[in-house]
């Protein structure tokens, strides 16, 4: 009896792999990347949920949603504004992708 497991190579975007349209998948991946960075900064600074909420200008319960990666209620603009309030600059660069369709990504320094 064989216990082999079928493994498929992912596309690099879990949302696309789950069947979301390309447009939605790109947006959700960007939101996840921004949310991850927000959570990393909050954790690094050891802020309480109350302190984080005050700093970001949201309710205490919103911080719990951010930390749980429940980002559906947030726009990309809101997440970028949170990063600005956490003393982060956001730079958008346009780079030719040559022979493929372009992609969006977040690179934290």
C-alpha positions, 0 to 999 in steps of 0.5 A: 500500500502506497502512502504517497502524497500528491504535491503541486507547485504553487503559483506564488500567490495562495489566493490565486491557488485557492481559486480567486480571480487574478485581480482579487488574488493580487489585491489580497496578497498585497493586503496580506503582505502589508498586514504582515509588516504592520503586525511585525512592527507592532510586535517588535515595539511590544505595544499593547492592543490599546497603545496600538489602537491609539497609534493607528487611530482605530478601535481596540477590537480592530487591532485584534482583527489585524493580528488575526490577519482578518484584513477584508474590512481594510483597503490597501490605502488604510493599511498603507496609512497604518504603516505611515503612522508606524513611521514607515515610508511607502515607496511605489516603484514601476519596473519593466517586467520584460517578457511577462505580465507585471506583478505587485509585491511588497518588499520590506527593508 
